[in-house]
């Protein structure tokens, strides 16, 4: 299982890469493997400001549809438009080309509430 140590994670299986006041967000390698082949990524919250744990979109796999949750409060400033034509990037490169959104962070103190790679590893083992 691929878990980059420089990223933060949520109990809902999103990953977060914080760079200054911007966070890049996607779903983890574990989440994409559990979902199976991803056929559609829906994010209709671009330019909206959402609180942590609010739904920012959904991901549709062959077997199921799953909501995507905000790990941090902030304004969604970018959607990875490559996913419109190639949603399978989430399966093949979840931490790279398969990123989903970029967020301007409203409350940087929330980063401390996220899981590190070790804590996330314990969560998915359970």
C-alpha positions in Angstrom: 0.0 0.0 0.0 1.4 3.3 -1.1 1.3 5.9 1.7 3.6 8.9 1.1 4.9 10.1 4.4 4.8 13.8 3.4 1.0 13.8 3.1 -1.8 14.1 5.6 -4.8 11.8 5.7 -8.4 11.7 6.9 -10.5 8.9 8.3 -12.6 9.2 5.2 -9.6 8.2 3.0 -8.7 11.6 1.5 -5.1 12.7 1.3 -3.9 16.3 1.7 -0.8 17.9 0.5 -0.3 21.4 2.2 1.8 24.0 0.4 1.6 27.4 2.1 -2.1 28.3 2.3 -3.2 25.9 -0.5 -4.1 22.2 -0.1 -4.2 19.6 -2.9 -6.7 16.9 -2.1 -7.4 13.4 -3.6 -8.4 9.9 -2.4 -5.8 7.5 -1.1 -4.4 4.4 -2.8 -6.4 2.3 -0.3 -9.7 4.1 -1.2 -9.2 3.7 -4.9 -8.4 0.0 -4.5 -11.5 -0.5 -2.4 -13.7 1.3 -4.9 -12.4 -0.5 -8.0 -12.4 1.0 -11.5 -13.3 4.7 -11.3 -15.5 5.9 -14.1 -16.5 9.4 -13.1 -15.4 12.1 -10.7 -18.0 14.8 -9.9 -17.0 18.1 -8.3 -19.7 20.8 -8.6 -18.4 22.9 -5.7 -15.7 24.9 -7.6 -15.4 28.5 -6.2 -17.4 27.5 -3.1 -16.2 27.8 0.5 -16.9 24.6 2.5 -16.3 23.5 6.1 -14.3 20.5 7.0 -16.2 17.2 6.6 -18.7 18.8 4.1 -19.2 16.9 0.8 -17.3 18.5 -2.0 -18.1 16.0 -4.7 -18.4 12.3 -5.5 -16.5 9.5 -7.2 -18.3 6.9 -9.2 -16.8 3.4 -9.6 -18.2 0.5 -11.5 -19.7 -0.9 -8.3 -20.6 2.2 -6.2 -20.8 5.9 -5.8 -18.9 7.5 -2.8 -19.0 11.0 -1.4 -15.8 13.0 -1.1 -15.4 15.0 2.1 -13.4 18.2 2.7 -10.5 17.5 5.0 -10.1 21.2 5.8 -12.3 24.3 5.6 -11.6 26.5 2.6 -12.5 27.7 -0.9 -12.2 25.2 -3.7 -10.0 27.1 -6.2 -9.2 24.4 -8.8 -10.6 21.1 -10.1 -8.3 18.6 -11.9 -10.0 18.8 -15.3 -7.9 15.9 -16.6 -10.3 13.7 -14.6 -13.2 14.6 -16.8 -11.7 12.7 -19.7 -9.5 10.3 -17.7 -11.1 9.4 -14.3 -9.0 6.3 -14.3 -6.0 8.5 -13.3 -7.4 8.2 -9.7 -6.7 4.5 -9.9 -3.4 4.6 -11.7 -1.8 7.6 -9.9 -3.9 8.6 -6.9 -1.2 10.9 -5.3 0.0 12.4 -8.6 -2.1 13.0 -11.7 -5.2 11.7 -9.9 -5.5 14.6 -7.5 -9.0 16.1 -7.4 -9.1 19.6 -6.0 -7.1 22.5 -4.7 -8.3 24.5 -1.8 -7.4 27.9 -0.3 -7.2 26.9 3.4 -9.4 29.0 5.7 -8.1 27.7 9.1 -4.5 26.4 9.0 -4.9 25.0 12.6 -7.1 22.2 11.1 -4.0 20.6 9.5 -3.0 19.4 13.0 -6.2 17.4 13.2 -5.3 15.3 10.1 -3.7 11.9 10.4 0.0 11.3 9.5 0.9 8.3 7.3 1.5 6.1 10.4 -1.8 6.9 12.0 -3.6 6.3 8.6 -1.9 3.0 8.2 -3.2 1.9 11.6 -6.7 3.0 10.6 -6.8 0.9 7.5 -5.3 -2.1 9.2 -8.1 -2.2 11.8 
